[in-house]
Amino acid sequence: MNDSGITVPRRLRAPEPGWTTTADVIVVGSGIAGLTTALRLRRRVDRVLLVTKTVLDEGSTAWAQGGIAAVMSPEDSPAEHIHDTLVAGVGLCDVEAVHALVTEGTDAVWDLIALGADFDRGDTGQISLTREGGHHRDRILHAGGDATGREISRALIAALDRVRDDPGIEVIEHALVVDLLKDADERVCGVTLHVIGEGQVDGVGAAHARAVVLATGGLGQIYASTTNPSVATGDGMAAALRAGAVLADLEFVQFHPTVLYLGEGSTGQQPLISEAVRGEGAFLVDGAGERFMQGQHPLADLAPRDVVARAIIRRMRETGTDHVYLDCRHLGAEFLEQRFPSIVSRCRELGFDPATQLLPVAPAQHYASGGVRTDLHGRTSLEGLYACGETSCTGVHGANRLASNSLLEGLVFARRIADDLTARLGSGELPETTPVPPDGRPELLRGKRRIDVQRAMTAGAGTVRSADSLAATEQALADLAARASTEDADRQGGPKSWETTNLLHLGRALAYAAALREETRGGHVREDFPTRDDEHFLHHVHLRRSAAGVLTAEVVPVPRSNLEGLDLDASVPVDVLDEDREDGAVGSNPAVRHTNSVDGPEETA
Ligand SMILES: Cc1cc2nc3c(=O)[nH]c(=O)nc-3n(C[C@H](O)[C@H](O)[C@H](O)COP(=O)(O)OP(=O)(O)OC[C@H]3O[C@@H](n4cnc5c(N)ncnc54)[C@H](O)[C@@H]3O)c2cc1C
């Protein structure tokens, strides 16, 4: 057990709750993970409360474009999907979790279809399946071309609307969960939350429950530039950390290499330029017009994401700039408009014409592989607390996520959580209990300091890290933390400052975990330790806040048998032509993606 010396407060500074409500289970978040959990729980548990920070369809789920992976074709098999997932995770996946993901994924997807999700179909009405980087079979379902997440979100919200009048479920939008409540035995038994509402439920209140499910999505806003929407501020992970839950694998962050660069002042969610554009022949150049991917990797501009991202960063450093360029001009206006209509129109809206101009691009954060550590039922290390979706670390992604496995993870583990909670609550486990006021000095960092957190994280704990860069990040965040505990002690905060403080707390934990891992693996790239080191780092880093309020790290070894049968060095690139296509069209390079179709079962489960 390592003591980091980093103090983590038990809670954010916020007004005392002015109102109280109760439920059996509180589900926090309305992406695929939260909505699926709430809908399944509602059928079996008396009182479900679903709260979400803004509106129901705001979150990464609705932005997912490429698709959802599942074994749907007779030519495919669970063993192959499991193998592809384990290879992508570079030896750190939890094999049992991956087994659950894949073997239950097919039924879960058919249930989603039965619920109303309308996936793209071929001429004969069969569901179209595509193949993406890292997958050896056609197993990616997609909807509306590039609108898979939007369709899944629509179907789940429509299902929720159909039961909205049911007294068994209550939905509160514009409800930001601030912190977790615990009883005297350290059991999680509710949340404090800020609601922009009317009447009694307005301002900060407390919601008490027998169990809480965190489904608050990712932490992309911790970096200056991300593909994630503005709600992705890691609130659930940070609240769990403050409450003493174990977080794992935080250092594994997936960066997307080609995100449209909108200028130094542009932060937050940025538009993706799909790898499919490079699949059609676009290539990267530096400011002098020189191609720099050739000779870096056999696949040159179509090398794996981390390879391309690293090469871009290197070239940016060499040339003293903050972006490079994507050259699509030779593809021609007609082809680009027909092949990538969404990308072209988005670029033109922003003042760039891919048919006539070089597109400025730079890497940006895309996906958090780590999160709140759970077991196979979504239970965290704290009794009464569950985590689901991108907020969780179920172990299915290991050091890197396989394309299109994240929507599937949210779907499968939401079902597992709902089933586990149903059984436990039904048998009288997790009885109602009384929260005790959290102790210790609260922290609050002004919302306007968010950019300082983002810059520190981007500079030192981003795409490429080193001991020196991480130390600089840790120092910058420590300085901000000093402000957070002393500055404006009379201020009670609000959504922006709570989110910013969450980013600070998570940033400190992430940078600390990244400093401990002196190797390069998956989404964690160290320029001072550029190779994988199974001898010393075949393990997870578990972080938690100790009773004394200090961040501690525990190294949890992974069995060497995890590596058996995986040819990690010769693996197919994990994410060449990944699921991020803005247009949803199938890449024309048959080596990396094909389309196939599959009939549905006679009846859906
Ligand atoms: C541009 C883009 C493309 C992607 N493409 C794909 C793809 O094709 N396939 C794939 O599998 N994955 C893809 N991903 C990843 C995938 O979309 C996410 O991992 C997944 O949707 C996460 O689902 P979730 O339910 O865990 O979280 P989200 O969908 O992010 O939902 C989180 C919810 O929690 C709420 N919330 C957050 N904080 C609080 C708080 N404090 N209080 C209350 N509510 C809160 C949010 O408002 C939101 O409702 C993509 C991601 C992005 C950004």
The ligand as an SDF file (V2000), in Angstrom:
LIG
                    3D

 53 58  0  0  0  0  0  0  0  0999 V2000
  -17.9450   11.1320  -29.7810 C   0  0  0  0  0  0  0  0  0  0  0  0
  -18.0210    9.7720  -29.1390 C   0  0  0  0  0  0  0  0  0  0  0  0
  -18.1970    8.6440  -29.9330 C   0  0  0  0  0  0  0  0  0  0  0  0
  -18.2940    7.3840  -29.3330 C   0  0  0  0  0  0  0  0  0  0  0  0
  -18.5730    6.2860  -30.1170 N   0  0  0  0  0  0  0  0  0  0  0  0
  -18.7980    5.0780  -29.5170 C   0  0  0  0  0  0  0  0  0  0  0  0
  -19.2670    3.9590  -30.2700 C   0  0  0  0  0  0  0  0  0  0  0  0
  -19.5160    4.0630  -31.4660 O   0  0  0  0  0  0  0  0  0  0  0  0
  -19.4370    2.7790  -29.6280 N   0  0  0  0  0  0  0  0  0  0  0  0
  -19.2110    2.6160  -28.2950 C   0  0  0  0  0  0  0  0  0  0  0  0
  -19.3960    1.5100  -27.7690 O   0  0  0  0  0  0  0  0  0  0  0  0
  -18.8060    3.6740  -27.5590 N   0  0  0  0  0  0  0  0  0  0  0  0
  -18.6190    4.8800  -28.1280 C   0  0  0  0  0  0  0  0  0  0  0  0
  -18.2460    5.9500  -27.3580 N   0  0  0  0  0  0  0  0  0  0  0  0
  -18.1710    5.7700  -25.9030 C   0  0  0  0  0  0  0  0  0  0  0  0
  -19.5980    5.6130  -25.3390 C   0  0  0  0  0  0  0  0  0  0  0  0
  -20.4470    6.5300  -25.9850 O   0  0  0  0  0  0  0  0  0  0  0  0
  -19.6420    5.8610  -23.8390 C   0  0  0  0  0  0  0  0  0  0  0  0
  -18.6260    5.1610  -23.2000 O   0  0  0  0  0  0  0  0  0  0  0  0
  -20.9860    5.3990  -23.2680 C   0  0  0  0  0  0  0  0  0  0  0  0
  -22.0430    5.9740  -23.9880 O   0  0  0  0  0  0  0  0  0  0  0  0
  -21.0840    5.7750  -21.8000 C   0  0  0  0  0  0  0  0  0  0  0  0
  -22.4000    5.5390  -21.3640 O   0  0  0  0  0  0  0  0  0  0  0  0
  -22.7840    5.8700  -19.8690 P   0  0  0  0  0  0  0  0  0  0  0  0
  -24.2230    5.5550  -19.7030 O   0  0  0  0  0  0  0  0  0  0  0  0
  -21.8220    5.2290  -18.9640 O   0  0  0  0  0  0  0  0  0  0  0  0
  -22.5130    7.4420  -19.7410 O   0  0  0  0  0  0  0  0  0  0  0  0
  -23.1480    8.6850  -20.5210 P   0  0  0  0  0  0  0  0  0  0  0  0
  -23.8790    8.2800  -21.7170 O   0  0  0  0  0  0  0  0  0  0  0  0
  -22.0560    9.6700  -20.6730 O   0  0  0  0  0  0  0  0  0  0  0  0
  -24.2020    9.2340  -19.4760 O   0  0  0  0  0  0  0  0  0  0  0  0
  -23.7960    9.8160  -18.2620 C   0  0  0  0  0  0  0  0  0  0  0  0
  -25.0030   10.4460  -17.6260 C   0  0  0  0  0  0  0  0  0  0  0  0
  -24.7030   10.8700  -16.3090 O   0  0  0  0  0  0  0  0  0  0  0  0
  -25.1700   12.1920  -16.1290 C   0  0  0  0  0  0  0  0  0  0  0  0
  -24.3830   12.8250  -15.0730 N   0  0  0  0  0  0  0  0  0  0  0  0
  -23.0690   13.1180  -15.0820 C   0  0  0  0  0  0  0  0  0  0  0  0
  -22.7280   13.6790  -13.9050 N   0  0  0  0  0  0  0  0  0  0  0  0
  -23.8410   13.7270  -13.1450 C   0  0  0  0  0  0  0  0  0  0  0  0
  -24.1310   14.2180  -11.8420 C   0  0  0  0  0  0  0  0  0  0  0  0
  -23.2170   14.7790  -11.0490 N   0  0  0  0  0  0  0  0  0  0  0  0
  -25.4090   14.1270  -11.3950 N   0  0  0  0  0  0  0  0  0  0  0  0
  -26.3920   13.5910  -12.1500 C   0  0  0  0  0  0  0  0  0  0  0  0
  -26.1580   13.1180  -13.3940 N   0  0  0  0  0  0  0  0  0  0  0  0
  -24.9040   13.1820  -13.8830 C   0  0  0  0  0  0  0  0  0  0  0  0
  -25.0150   12.8140  -17.4880 C   0  0  0  0  0  0  0  0  0  0  0  0
  -25.7740   13.9870  -17.6070 O   0  0  0  0  0  0  0  0  0  0  0  0
  -25.5010   11.6650  -18.3600 C   0  0  0  0  0  0  0  0  0  0  0  0
  -26.9110   11.6090  -18.3620 O   0  0  0  0  0  0  0  0  0  0  0  0
  -18.1540    7.2340  -27.9300 C   0  0  0  0  0  0  0  0  0  0  0  0
  -17.9760    8.3630  -27.1360 C   0  0  0  0  0  0  0  0  0  0  0  0
  -17.9200    9.6290  -27.7290 C   0  0  0  0  0  0  0  0  0  0  0  0
  -17.7640   10.8210  -26.8450 C   0  0  0  0  0  0  0  0  0  0  0  0
  1  2  1  0
  2  3  1  0
  2 52  2  0
  3  4  2  0
  4  5  1  0
  4 50  1  0
  5  6  2  0
  6  7  1  0
  6 13  1  0
  7  8  2  0
  7  9  1  0
  9 10  1  0
 10 11  2  0
 10 12  1  0
 12 13  2  0
 13 14  1  0
 14 15  1  0
 14 50  1  0
 15 16  1  0
 16 17  1  0
 16 18  1  0
 18 19  1  0
 18 20  1  0
 20 21  1  0
 20 22  1  0
 22 23  1  0
 23 24  1  0
 24 25  2  0
 24 26  1  0
 24 27  1  0
 27 28  1  0
 28 29  2  0
 28 30  1  0
 28 31  1  0
 31 32  1  0
 32 33  1  0
 33 34  1  0
 33 48  1  0
 34 35  1  0
 35 36  1  0
 35 46  1  0
 36 37  1  0
 36 45  1  0
 37 38  2  0
 38 39  1  0
 39 40  1  0
 39 45  2  0
 40 41  1  0
 40 42  2  0
 42 43  1  0
 43 44  2  0
 44 45  1  0
 46 47  1  0
 46 48  1  0
 48 49  1  0
 50 51  2  0
 51 52  1  0
 52 53  1  0
M  END
$$$$
